Every structure is written in structure tokens, then in C-alpha cells.
Amino acid sequence: MHSFLNVPEDITKDDDLPGLVDNGSPDLPGDSTMFQRPYLSLAKQCEQMKRDHDTLRMQLVGINDRLAEVMIGLQQINGVCTTTLATLQERTRGSTTLKEVASCPVPQALSRRNYPLVTYWTKEDWDKRLKKAFVPGQSDYSIAAKCPYIQKADGGPLSKAEWERLSTFTRGVFNRLDLVPSTWMARSLVEQRISVYRTLILEFPYLGLGEGYWKAEKYVTNQYPYWIAARKKNNKREGKNVRKRKAKEGV
């Protein structure tokens, strides 16, 4: 029996049917790259954003470096201003203690970037740590327990011998004061404080591992009351001895 439609056998093959591929799905019209264009555009945008990010990061590093240099300059300016203030006070008071300031070299201002292991560089660093009620590196020594903000360049605490040497030297500095204030911060002269801080930092560079003189000042403020109390006690004892000698001589 013959079919009503005589279809040639050679056009019934799949590969000869128009609009079909091997898997039987229709061919995608047009150039296939048109579907890749949005992704290529996004990739280019991401690359540009990465380049912009790297550029901004380098600019930020440069700004931080310049800020560090500015801070060092401000510290030096602060030292000059403080010395100038001491000079003005000297002219109105006529004291000789300014000679000590003039003869004491100014310690070199240091950059925090060069001492990354020092935990407490600014007084704000120390105040924040106190608020958290946790201070690592505390020692069993009485002085060290109160002054753990004093650190060496490697971030470690002072040894017992180093604390003793610092304490002994500081008492010697107090003994050489021309004028002896009853309290340090409230009664001492500006030039006195400058002279003492510079002397200590030059002898013990780790006291200068921070912004300005705050470590030296905090240590002196901690130690001065003990020294002044011992001085009063000794003076009182010497006064009694003098009265006793005079009493014996009068007999």
C-alpha cells in the first residue's frame, strides 16, 4: 500500500531537519556572545573597582605616614612652646631652675610605627585599658604593679633590678631640686617638670616610648608623694636630734 504523501527518505534524518540540533532542541538564534556581554561588562567593572580600591588603600597608607610625621612635629613644637613658657615664667620669677632646663637636651620624638610591640603609646591607650579593668603584664613588685604602662621596646615589663635602678635614680633627681614643692602637679614649676622628665627619659629611654612626656610624668606623680613623705620624716627626725643636742649643750 502506498502512502498518500510520498516523503523522500533522505529528509527524514534529524540532521537534515531545519531548526533542530543533535539533542532535538532548537538552535539559539543569532551570535551566542551576546549572552556573555553582560557578564563581561560586570567582570570589567569588578576589575576597575579592585584597581580603585588598591589606589585608595595606597593613598590611605600615604596619609597615615604623613599624619605620623605631623604628630612628631607637633610633639617637637609642644616641647619648644613649653620651654618658651618656662622662659617667660623665669623672667617674672627670677628663679635659677631654668638653667637646668636649658642644659638638659630634648629627648628625640619617637614614632609609634617603629615600636609596634609597645601596648600603651598614648595616655588614652592606658585610660581605655583601665576602664576595662584588665591590665596585662602586671608584676608582683610594688612599683611595677602600679606602673605597668612602662614597657620596654619589645613590649615586656621591667625586671626587678631595672625598677630598683629607676626608683633610685628618680629619688636622686628629687634630691637635686632647688625648690621642693609640697605636691608635684599642683605646686611644681613648669620648668621643674620639664627638667625632671627630660632627665629621666634620657637616662631611661623606655620612658620615652610614648606620646610626649606622659609616661615620665605619670611615674613621677606616682613616686613623688613617697619621696616627700620620707623627706618630711627625715627632717622631723633631724629636728628632734638638733633639739636634743642643744638641750644637752645647755645643761
C-alpha positions in Angstrom: 0.0 0.0 0.0 1.3 3.4 -0.9 1.2 6.4 1.4 -0.8 9.4 0.4 2.3 11.6 1.0 5.4 10.4 -0.7 8.2 11.9 1.6 11.7 11.2 0.4 13.6 9.1 2.9 16.7 11.4 2.8 14.9 14.4 4.5 13.6 12.4 7.5 17.0 12.3 9.2 17.4 14.6 12.2 20.5 16.3 10.8 18.5 17.4 7.8 15.6 18.9 9.6 15.9 22.7 9.8 15.8 24.3 13.2 16.9 21.2 15.2 20.3 20.2 16.7 21.5 16.8 17.7 19.7 16.8 21.0 16.4 17.8 19.4 16.3 21.3 20.9 16.0 24.4 18.7 19.1 26.3 17.6 19.7 29.6 19.5 19.2 32.5 17.1 22.0 35.0 16.5 25.5 35.2 17.9 26.0 33.3 21.2 28.4 36.0 22.5 25.5 38.4 23.0 24.7 36.4 26.2 28.2 36.8 27.5 28.3 40.6 27.1 26.6 41.4 30.4 29.0 39.1 32.3 32.0 40.5 30.6 30.8 44.0 31.5 30.4 43.1 35.1 33.8 41.5 35.2 35.4 44.7 33.8 33.5 46.7 36.5 34.8 44.4 39.2 38.4 44.8 38.0 38.0 48.5 37.9 36.6 48.6 41.4 39.6 46.5 42.6 42.0 48.9 41.0 40.2 51.8 42.6 40.3 50.0 46.0 44.0 49.4 45.7 44.6 53.1 44.7 42.6 54.3 47.7 44.4 51.9 50.0 47.8 53.2 48.9 46.6 56.8 49.3 45.4 56.0 52.9 48.8 54.5 53.7 50.4 57.7 52.5 48.0 59.8 54.6 48.8 57.8 57.7 52.5 58.2 57.1 52.1 61.9 56.8 49.9 62.1 59.9 52.6 60.3 61.9 55.2 62.8 60.7 52.8 65.6 61.7 52.4 64.1 65.1 56.2 64.0 65.6 56.4 67.6 64.5 53.6 68.6 66.9 55.5 66.9 69.8 58.6 68.9 69.0 56.6 72.1 68.7 55.0 71.3 72.1 58.5 71.0 73.6 59.5 74.3 72.2 56.3 76.0 73.5 56.8 74.5 76.9 60.3 75.8 77.1 59.2 79.2 75.9 56.6 79.3 78.7 59.2 78.3 81.2 61.4 81.2 79.9 58.5 83.7 80.4 57.9 82.4 83.9 61.6 82.7 84.6 61.7 86.3 83.7 58.9 87.1 86.1 60.1 85.0 88.9 63.9 85.2 88.8 64.4 81.6 89.6 67.5 79.7 88.6 65.9 76.4 87.7 65.6 77.4 84.1 69.3 76.7 83.8 68.5 73.1 84.4 66.0 73.0 81.6 68.4 74.8 79.2 71.2 72.4 80.0 69.0 69.3 79.6 68.8 68.1 76.0 65.4 67.5 74.4 64.7 63.7 74.0 64.1 62.6 70.4 60.5 62.2 69.5 59.7 58.6 68.5 57.2 57.2 66.1 54.8 54.5 67.2 55.2 52.7 63.8 58.8 51.8 64.9 57.6 50.3 68.2 54.6 48.1 67.3 55.0 45.9 70.4 54.5 48.8 72.9 50.9 48.5 74.1 50.5 51.9 75.7 51.7 54.6 73.4 49.3 57.3 74.4 47.7 58.2 77.7 44.3 57.4 76.1 45.6 53.8 75.4 46.2 53.4 79.1 43.0 55.0 80.2 41.0 52.7 77.9 42.8 49.7 79.4 42.0 50.9 82.9 38.3 51.2 82.1 38.3 47.5 81.0 39.7 46.6 84.5 42.3 44.4 82.8 46.0 45.2 82.6 48.3 42.6 81.2 51.9 42.4 82.2 51.4 43.4 85.8 54.3 42.5 88.1 54.5 41.4 91.8 56.8 44.3 92.5 55.0 47.2 94.3 56.1 49.9 91.9 55.6 47.8 88.8 52.1 46.8 89.9 51.2 50.5 89.8 53.1 51.4 86.7 52.6 48.6 84.1 52.3 51.2 81.4 56.1 51.4 81.5 57.3 48.9 78.9 60.5 48.2 77.1 60.8 48.3 73.3 59.8 44.6 73.0 56.6 45.3 75.0 57.9 43.4 78.0 58.0 44.7 81.6 61.0 45.9 83.5 62.9 43.5 85.7 63.2 43.9 89.5 66.7 45.3 89.1 65.5 47.8 86.4 62.7 49.0 88.7 65.1 49.5 91.6 67.6 51.4 89.4 64.8 53.7 88.1 63.5 54.3 91.6 66.9 55.1 93.0 67.8 57.4 90.1 64.5 59.2 90.4 65.0 59.9 94.1 68.4 61.3 93.3 66.7 63.7 90.8 64.2 64.8 93.5 67.1 65.4 95.9 68.7 67.9 93.5 65.6 70.1 93.1 66.3 73.7 94.0 62.7 74.2 95.1 60.8 71.4 96.7 57.1 71.6 96.1 54.7 70.1 98.6 52.8 68.3 95.8 54.1 67.6 92.3 51.4 68.6 89.8 49.8 71.3 91.8 52.9 73.0 93.3 55.8 72.3 91.0 57.1 74.8 88.4 56.7 74.0 84.7 60.4 74.2 84.2 60.9 71.8 87.1 58.7 69.2 85.5 60.3 69.6 82.1 63.8 69.2 83.5 62.9 66.1 85.6 61.0 64.4 82.7 63.8 65.0 80.2 66.4 63.8 82.6 64.6 60.6 83.3 63.8 59.9 79.6 67.5 60.5 78.6 68.6 58.1 81.3 65.8 55.6 80.7 64.8 55.7 77.1 61.8 53.4 77.7 60.1 56.2 79.5 60.1 58.0 76.1 58.3 55.2 74.3 55.1 57.1 74.0 53.5 60.4 73.0 55.1 63.3 74.8 56.2 63.0 78.4 53.1 61.3 79.8 54.8 58.2 81.0 57.6 60.0 82.8 55.0 62.4 84.3 52.8 59.6 85.5 55.7 57.8 87.1 57.0 60.9 88.8 53.5 61.7 90.0 53.3 58.2 91.5 56.7 58.3 93.2 56.9 61.9 94.4 54.5 61.6 97.4 56.6 58.7 98.8 59.7 60.8 98.5 58.3 63.9 100.0 56.8 61.9 102.9 60.2 60.3 103.6 61.9 63.7 103.4 59.5 65.2 105.9 60.0 62.3 108.2 63.8 62.6 108.0 63.6 66.4 108.6 61.5 65.8 111.6 63.9 63.3 113.0 66.8 65.6 112.4 65.0 68.4 114.1 64.5 66.3 117.2 68.2 65.4 117.2 69.2 69.1 116.9 66.9 70.0 119.8 68.4 67.2 121.9 71.9 68.3 121.2 71.0 71.9 122.1 69.4 70.7 125.3 72.5 68.8 126.3 74.8 71.7 125.5 72.6 74.0 127.6 73.0 71.7 130.6 
